[in-house]
Amino acid sequence: MGRMDEGGTKMRRIKYSFLAFLLLISASVFAHVGSPGVIFQGKAGPYSIMVNINPPDVIPGTASVSVYIDNQQVSHVYLQPVYWYAGDKGSPRSDEALPVKGTPGQYQGVVWLMESGVASMRVSVDGPLGKGSTVIPVMAVSTAQRTMPASLDWELAALGILLVVLMITIIGASVAEGVLLPGEKTKAAGRKKYIAMAVAALILFGILYGGSAWWNNWSRNYRRFMYKPPLAHTSILTGGSEMILQLNIDSTWLRKNDESMSYVVPDHGKIMHLFLIREKTDDVFAHLHPTRIDSITYQVALPDLPAGRYLVFADIVRWNGFTETISDTVTIPAKPLVQNAAYKSPVLFHDPDDTYVISNAIDNIQPPYPGKTTLTCGKPGVSEQLADGSTAIWQHAPNTPFEAGQVYPLTFAITDPSGKPAKLQPYMGMMGHAVILKYDGSVYVHLHPVGTYSMASQEIVQNRIKGNGKIPHLPDATIFRDSIDRMVSRIRSMSEDERNAWLNAGMTAMGGMQGMEGMVTFPYAFPGPGNYRIWIQMKRDGKILNSAFDAVVE
């Protein structure tokens, strides 16, 4: 790997202070929960590719990268990490991914990620159609700390003690006996030997103590900046004519109050994507888009959801492309609400892209609330009736479990009530959105037909690479937050056609409008065995269509 370009003292100070900022804002679960892999499906110039990146959980560390080329024979595939703070010119050189024997079109490579924070993987393809490349955002953070096995600890301790004893003995012998004739012994030499051994012991134990203190200090700093679980408090404001969900991001770990939470940018035109899933039963699912009240407070009017305890997942993107999922739980009370004359319900924007659906619980085949927006979860190869009379079929062999770690094209065919392929419309700039949750709640991921990464994050890192190589100046928190709020308000004021045109312009430029008529595919690799539920969201005839499917992973 190449070394970074060296700058002056001032530039180094800026670099390290900004790295500290990146580490500081990383105290949340990044890029979903329990599913750290990044999957990309799109174009690298003229080539259709799929990329699966498994980032390391310790930084510095190696990322495993698999590249799949669709029906093309290519000459070379190159992988290059591009760090956000360093830019294109300051990043390491590229490494070549090698063909996988017995698997035509697949290439495998290992890339070192040396710094924490926002990074990206540039995948370059060289072949008969020319050269092409794409950039995939990757969040490089430490989420684990390596420990040695206890047996190895004892072995190394015993070896260390032996080496210290040998060193002390050698030093004592060399000082006392190195100047004597063979077989000669004197009292003075004996005293020198023991004095030399005592001094050597003090020096060696001092070195060991200093090394231990240095190591422990680095270990404490590593734990301090290691990714930690998110901190948030979600509550329900009751008393008005409607229930309001309020999410407060805990800012107690921030050095400058809540300033870093001011650097949030919209993704798909929304400042936050919030998902509610009823805990343990997974029978209620909602996709909402809160209004930002201040830098750490978000509110949204709740739809008519059944009472119960819900898992909360809130996806946000920061100004440098860093994506985070903030998770919490909240209990939604039963209606009717107790009216309070003194309570004033906040004036919130009711987003037309908000949606929810009720399905059968994971341990029951019947939906629990007949008459509401309900459906029965489908399974691979079995058709599922949707609310508008259309049908969704998961095109995977029935009764065939999935394998953990293997990338699958999760393809769903949609037919209209007449049985013809449905004409789908863009939903927030995409032909579909999907959320995958493991039954026990340990895995959550929000993905699209282009993969598991954020489109806003990709646009940010692409613009950073196109820049002049200098580290962007951190903007004023208040001015930045206000400008973003005005942008979100402007997007909300657009008509649906205007909003779709505005979103689709950026999405199409980056390959975001993937899909065929009546069919949507989401590339994904289940991270581990277990039972999963998948919610699919599409749009037809101006209406959001929700469907749900269950999967078994071995």
Summary of the structure (lengths in Angstrom):
residues: 554
radius of gyration: 28.7
end to end distance: 36.9
largest distance: 109.3
contacts: 1795
relative contact order: 0.13
helix: 23%
strand: 36%
